[in-house]
Amino acid sequence: MIRAVLFDFDGTLADTLPLSLHAFTAVFKRYDNRIVTNKEIVAMFGPTEEGILTANLRHAGLLPQAVEEYFELYRNWHPSFVRASADIRGLLQALKERGLAVGVVTGKGRRAYDISVGMLGLAPFIDAAVTGDDVKRAKPDPEGIATALHALQADPAEAIWIGDSEADIAAGVAARVYTAGAKWFDTVQSEHFATVPNAIFTRTAELLELIDCSNTGSTNEIKWLQWAKRLQALAQTGLTYTKDVYDRERYEELREMSVDMMANYSEVNKEQIELAFAAEDGYATPKVDIRGVVFKDDRILLVREKADGAWSLPGGWADIGFSPAEIAVKEIQEESGYETEAVRLLAIMDKRLHHHPPEPYHVYKLFIQCRVVGGEALSGVETSAVRFFREDELPELSVERNTARQIRTMFEFLRQPDKPVILD
């Protein structure tokens, strides 16, 4: 369950980067008589504003005046450069309404942070702030994130961290928290991340959707679904082995109860559930969904599903009489037109642990990497389009079949050929 959300500040909670860059440019021009580009200034980021000037101002004797002028410019130009974001304010208000703790971990010094938070009216939404003055080691070291989590009394597994720079992402990964890249402002510190985040948000609403999905997993609704699945499995197994007519009636009643529970707590109608369960017999075991993972250069193969118009890795239920590798190859050919050969198993995931929509079955998902050996892009009976996508251009995904986090995990295998198999 998510209990705390941590944010970087510059470029994440406020579009203050243009202001910072403009103020630094003016100070270096006046006190060093040199033009420093925005790219050069961004490369200096990490320490506080005073730390940046201490490390980079050539005329060290003028440092005290330069620091004071920087903050004067930062305050005076703030109204002109930084506009309050209704989306950010709405996001923070929504987090507080959900009862979540909100923290900030920023490389800004306390002085600049206080100026911006005060002028933007964000202070009432923030429960703890760790600035560059409060830590010994700047990002990408995870010290600031760990300090904020301690202040909020939250564990890493209960938190989400969002930032817009490579240092932010690296710090989050090192801190072992769910890490997301923020690209909802026009100006960001890092256009691309060398360290792979768990997600990239281009809209603040995407963060709220993730939190709601994650926290729904701990509600009574999901517990009821899990109980219903277990009841169905017990009923199916009992009907397989019982010899007693009265026990059969009891197991049939259990099955009917499980159908009613699932119909009440999922979007699947009762008739569909009854038909699905009627086709299931024998000892109850999880179903197996196999997905083929095909890369071309730095892109991944996805197909558009006719069922919902969204995109997924080619794949489907495992068929009797085929090995997992054969299923992956067959599904890729039928749904995309490409002929492939299986290369290696990448992951075995328990679907209920990966934020898919609720469904009647307990499902294991196998992700198998395959190599193209022939064929051409050609949609199939269940698909309407075939395309390779870069990681930073993923389309709307069919979350019943695969999540954005799962797709990004597949890209990790592309970058790290020796990455061990993921096993839930």
C-alpha positions in Angstrom: 0.0 0.0 0.0 1.3 3.5 -0.9 1.5 5.7 2.2 3.9 8.4 1.1 4.8 10.3 -2.1 8.1 12.1 -2.4 8.9 14.7 -5.0 11.9 16.4 -6.3 11.2 20.2 -6.5 12.8 21.9 -9.6 11.2 20.6 -12.7 8.9 18.3 -10.8 6.7 20.3 -8.4 7.5 23.7 -9.9 8.8 24.9 -13.2 11.6 26.8 -11.6 14.4 25.7 -13.8 14.2 28.7 -16.2 14.4 31.0 -13.2 17.4 29.3 -11.7 19.2 29.2 -15.0 18.5 32.9 -15.7 19.7 33.9 -12.2 22.9 31.8 -12.5 23.6 33.2 -16.0 23.3 36.8 -14.7 25.6 36.2 -11.7 28.3 34.5 -13.7 28.2 37.3 -16.2 28.5 40.0 -13.6 31.1 38.5 -11.2 33.1 36.4 -13.6 32.5 38.3 -16.8 31.7 35.1 -18.7 28.8 33.5 -20.5 27.8 30.2 -19.0 25.3 28.2 -21.1 22.2 26.5 -19.7 23.8 23.1 -20.4 26.9 24.0 -18.5 24.8 25.2 -15.5 22.7 22.1 -15.5 25.9 20.1 -15.4 26.8 21.9 -12.1 23.5 20.9 -10.4 23.8 18.7 -7.4 25.0 21.0 -4.6 22.9 23.9 -3.3 22.9 27.3 -5.1 25.6 28.5 -2.7 27.5 25.3 -3.3 27.3 25.7 -7.1 28.7 29.2 -6.9 31.4 28.2 -4.4 32.6 25.4 -6.7 32.4 27.3 -10.0 32.8 31.0 -9.5 36.3 31.9 -10.6 36.6 35.1 -8.5 36.3 33.5 -5.1 36.8 36.8 -3.3 33.5 38.0 -4.7 31.6 34.9 -3.5 29.6 36.5 -0.6 28.3 39.3 -2.9 27.5 36.8 -5.7 25.5 34.5 -3.4 23.5 37.4 -2.1 22.8 38.7 -5.6 21.7 35.3 -6.8 19.0 35.1 -4.1 17.9 38.6 -4.7 17.5 37.9 -8.4 15.8 34.6 -7.6 13.2 36.3 -5.4 12.6 39.4 -7.6 12.3 37.4 -10.8 10.2 34.6 -9.3 6.8 36.1 -10.2 7.9 36.7 -13.8 9.4 33.3 -14.4 7.4 30.9 -12.3 3.7 30.4 -12.6 1.7 28.4 -10.1 0.5 25.2 -11.7 -3.2 24.3 -11.1 -2.3 20.7 -12.0 0.3 20.5 -9.3 -1.8 22.1 -6.7 -4.7 19.8 -7.6 -2.4 16.8 -7.4 -1.1 17.7 -4.0 -4.6 18.4 -2.7 -5.8 15.0 -4.1 -2.9 13.2 -2.3 -3.8 14.9 1.0 -7.5 14.0 0.5 -6.4 10.3 0.1 -4.6 10.5 3.4 -1.1 10.2 1.9 2.0 11.9 3.4 3.9 14.2 1.0 7.6 14.9 1.1 10.1 16.9 -0.9 13.7 16.0 -1.5 15.6 18.7 -3.4 19.1 19.8 -4.1 17.9 23.4 -3.6 19.2 25.1 -0.5 16.7 25.8 2.2 16.7 29.5 1.3 15.7 29.1 -2.3 13.2 26.3 -1.4 11.4 28.5 1.1 11.2 31.4 -1.4 9.5 29.2 -4.0 7.2 27.2 -1.7 6.1 30.4 -0.1 5.4 32.3 -3.3 3.6 29.3 -4.9 1.5 28.5 -1.8 2.6 24.9 -1.6 3.7 24.7 2.1 0.3 23.5 3.5 0.5 20.4 1.3 4.1 19.3 2.3 4.7 17.3 5.4 8.5 17.1 5.3 11.1 18.7 3.1 14.8 17.7 2.8 16.9 20.3 1.1 20.5 20.3 0.0 21.4 22.0 3.3 20.0 19.0 5.2 22.2 16.2 3.7 25.9 15.4 3.4 25.6 13.7 0.1 23.6 15.1 -2.8 21.6 13.0 -5.3 22.2 10.5 -6.8 23.0 9.4 -3.3 19.8 8.1 -1.7 20.5 9.9 1.7 17.9 12.6 1.1 15.1 10.1 0.2 16.0 7.9 3.2 15.9 11.0 5.4 12.5 12.0 4.1 11.1 8.5 4.5 12.3 8.5 8.1 10.6 11.9 8.8 7.3 10.6 7.3 7.7 7.2 9.1 7.3 5.4 5.9 9.1 2.3 4.5 10.6 2.3 1.0 8.0 -0.3 -0.1 5.2 2.1 0.9 6.5 5.1 -1.1 6.7 6.5 -4.6 9.5 8.9 -5.6 9.2 11.3 -8.6 11.9 13.4 -10.2 12.9 14.8 -13.5 16.7 14.3 -13.6 19.0 11.3 -14.1 20.3 12.0 -10.6 16.7 11.8 -9.2 16.1 8.4 -10.9 19.4 6.9 -9.8 18.7 8.1 -6.2 15.3 6.5 -6.2 16.6 3.2 -7.5 19.4 3.2 -5.0 16.8 3.9 -2.2 14.7 0.9 -3.4 11.5 2.9 -3.8 9.1 2.9 -6.7 10.7 5.5 -9.0 9.0 7.6 -11.7 10.3 10.2 -14.1 8.2 13.4 -14.3 7.8 15.0 -17.7 4.8 17.1 -17.1 6.6 20.5 -17.4 8.0 22.0 -20.6 11.5 22.2 -18.9 13.1 19.1 -17.4 16.7 18.5 -16.4 17.1 15.2 -18.3 15.3 14.5 -21.5 16.4 10.8 -21.3 17.2 8.6 -18.3 20.2 6.3 -18.4 18.8 4.6 -15.2 15.5 3.1 -16.0 12.6 4.3 -13.9 9.6 2.2 -13.0 7.4 4.7 -14.9 7.4 8.0 -16.7 4.5 10.4 -16.1 3.6 13.1 -18.7 0.4 13.9 -16.8 -0.2 14.3 -13.0 -3.3 12.2 -13.4 -1.2 9.2 -14.2 0.4 9.3 -10.8 -3.0 9.4 -9.1 -4.2 6.5 -11.3 -1.2 4.4 -10.2 -1.7 5.2 -6.5 -5.4 4.4 -6.7 -4.7 1.1 -8.5 -2.0 0.1 -6.1 -4.0 1.0 -3.0 -7.1 -0.7 -4.3 -5.1 -3.9 -4.1 -5.3 -3.8 -0.3 -9.1 -3.1 0.0 -11.8 -5.4 1.0 -13.0 -5.6 -2.7 -9.8 -7.3 -3.8 -9.8 -9.6 -0.7 -13.3 -10.7 -1.7 -12.1 -11.5 -5.2 -9.2 -13.5 -3.8 -11.6 -15.4 -1.5 -14.0 -16.0 -4.4 -11.2 -17.5 -6.6 -10.2 -19.8 -3.7 -13.8 -20.9 -3.2 -14.1 -21.7 -6.9 -10.8 -23.7 -6.9 -12.0 -25.7 -3.8 -15.4 -26.3 -5.5 -13.8 -27.4 -8.8 -11.4 -29.8 -7.0 -14.1 -31.2 -4.8 -16.4 -31.8 -7.8 -13.6 -33.7 -9.5 -12.9 -36.2 -6.7 -16.1 -36.5 -4.6 -18.2 -39.7 -4.9 -21.0 -38.5 -2.5 -24.1 -37.0 -4.0 -24.6 -34.7 -1.0 -21.0 -33.4 -1.1 -21.5 -32.7 -4.8 -24.5 -30.5 -4.0 -22.4 -28.6 -1.4 -19.5 -28.1 -3.9 -22.0 -26.9 -6.5 -23.3 -24.4 -3.9 -19.8 -23.2 -3.2 -19.2 -22.7 -6.9 -22.4 -20.6 -7.2 -21.3 -18.5 -4.2 -18.0 -17.8 -5.9 -19.8 -16.8 -9.1 -22.0 -14.3 -7.2 -19.0 -12.9 -5.4 -17.0 -12.4 -8.6 -20.0 -10.9 -10.4 -20.3 -8.3 -7.6 -16.6 -7.4 -7.4 -15.5 -7.4 -11.0 -16.7 -6.0 -14.3 -17.3 -9.5 -15.7 -21.0 -10.4 -15.9 -22.4 -13.4 -14.1 -23.3 -15.4 -17.2 -19.7 -15.1 -18.5 -18.3 -16.3 -15.2 -20.7 -19.2 -15.0 -19.8 -20.3 -18.6 -16.0 -20.0 -17.8 -16.3 -22.0 -14.6 -18.5 -24.7 -16.2 -15.7 -25.3 -18.7 -13.2 -25.8 -15.9 -12.8 -29.3 -14.4 -10.2 -31.4 -12.8 -7.8 -30.3 -10.1 -7.8 -26.5 -10.0 -4.5 -24.9 -11.1 -3.4 -21.4 -12.3 -3.9 -20.6 -16.0 -0.7 -19.8 -18.0 -0.5 -16.7 -20.2 2.6 -16.6 -22.5 3.9 -13.3 -24.0 6.6 -13.1 -26.7 9.2 -10.4 -26.4 10.8 -9.3 -29.6 13.3 -6.5 -30.0 14.5 -4.7 -33.1 17.3 -2.3 -32.4 16.1 -0.4 -29.4 12.4 -1.0 -30.0 9.9 -3.7 -28.8 7.2 -5.4 -30.8 3.6 -4.7 -29.8 0.3 -5.6 -31.5 -3.0 -3.7 -31.2 -5.7 -5.8 -29.8 -9.1 -5.7 -31.5 -10.8 -6.5 -28.2 -10.0 -3.1 -26.6 -8.0 -1.1 -29.2 -4.9 -1.0 -27.0 -1.5 -2.5 -27.4 0.2 -5.6 -26.0 3.1 -8.0 -26.4 1.9 -10.8 -28.7 0.7 -13.8 -26.8 -2.2 -15.7 -25.2 -3.2 -18.7 -23.2 -0.9 -21.8 -23.3 -2.3 -24.5 -25.5 -2.2 -28.2 -24.7 0.4 -30.0 -26.8 2.8 -27.1 -27.2 5.8 -26.2 -25.1 6.1 -22.6 -23.7 8.6 -21.7 -26.4 6.4 -23.1 -29.1 3.5 -21.1 -27.8 5.5 -17.9 -27.9 6.6 -18.5 -31.4 3.1 -19.5 -32.6 1.4 -16.5 -31.0 4.0 -14.0 -32.4 3.5 -15.4 -35.9 -0.4 -15.4 -35.7 -0.6 -11.9 -34.2 2.2 -10.0 -35.9 3.2 -12.0 -39.0 6.8 -12.4 -37.9 8.5 -15.8 -37.8 10.7 -16.1 -34.8 12.7 -18.6 -32.7 12.7 -18.6 -28.9 15.9 -17.4 -27.2 15.4 -17.3 -23.4 12.9 -17.1 -20.6 12.9 -13.5 -19.1 10.3 -13.7 -16.4 7.6 -15.7 -14.7 5.1 -13.4 -13.0 2.0 -13.9 -10.8 -0.6 -11.7 -12.5 -2.3 -10.7 -9.2 0.9 -9.0 -8.1 1.3 -6.6 -11.0 -1.7 -4.2 -10.9 -3.8 -5.8 -13.7 -7.6 -5.4 -13.6 -9.4 -8.0 -11.5 -10.4 -11.2 -13.3 -11.8 -14.6 -12.3 -8.7 -16.7 -12.8 -5.4 -17.0 -11.0 -2.8 -16.5 -13.8 0.9 -17.0 -14.2 2.5 -14.9 -17.0 5.6 -16.2 -18.9 7.7 -13.7 -20.9 9.9 -15.3 -23.5 12.3 -13.4 -25.7 12.3 -14.4 -29.3 14.4 -13.5 -32.4 13.0 -12.6 -35.8 14.1 -15.1 -38.5 11.6 -14.2 -41.2 8.1 -13.0 -42.1 6.8 -9.5 -42.2 4.4 -7.2 -40.2 0.9 -8.6 -40.7 -2.0 -8.3 -38.3 -4.0 -11.3 -37.4 -7.5 -12.4 -36.4 -7.3 -10.8 -33.0 -5.0 -7.9 -33.9 -5.4 -4.8 -36.1 -1.9 -3.3 -36.2 1.8 -4.3 -35.7 4.6 -1.9 -34.7 7.9 -1.7 -32.9 8.0 1.0 -30.1 10.8 2.8 -28.3 10.6 2.8 -24.5 9.8 6.5 -24.3 7.0 6.3 -26.9 4.9 3.5 -25.6 1.2 3.7 -26.7 -1.9 3.0 -24.6 -1.4 -0.5 -23.3 -3.9 -3.3 -22.9 -3.4 -3.5 -19.1 -5.3 -6.8 -18.9 -2.5 -8.3 -20.9 0.6 -6.3 -19.9 1.4 -3.2 -17.8 3.8 -0.3 -18.6 6.0 -1.5 -15.8 6.2 -5.0 -17.3 7.2 -3.5 -20.7 9.8 -1.3 -19.1 11.2 -4.4 -17.3 11.6 -6.1 -20.7 13.7 -3.2 -21.8 15.9 -3.8 -18.8 16.7 -7.3 -20.3 17.7 -5.6 -23.6 20.1 -3.3 -21.8 21.4 -6.0 -19.4 21.8 -9.3 -21.3 23.0 -11.0 -18.1 20.0 -9.9 -16.0 18.7 -13.0 -14.1 15.2 -14.4 -14.8 12.5 -12.6 -12.7 10.6 -15.1 -10.7 7.6 -14.1 -8.5 
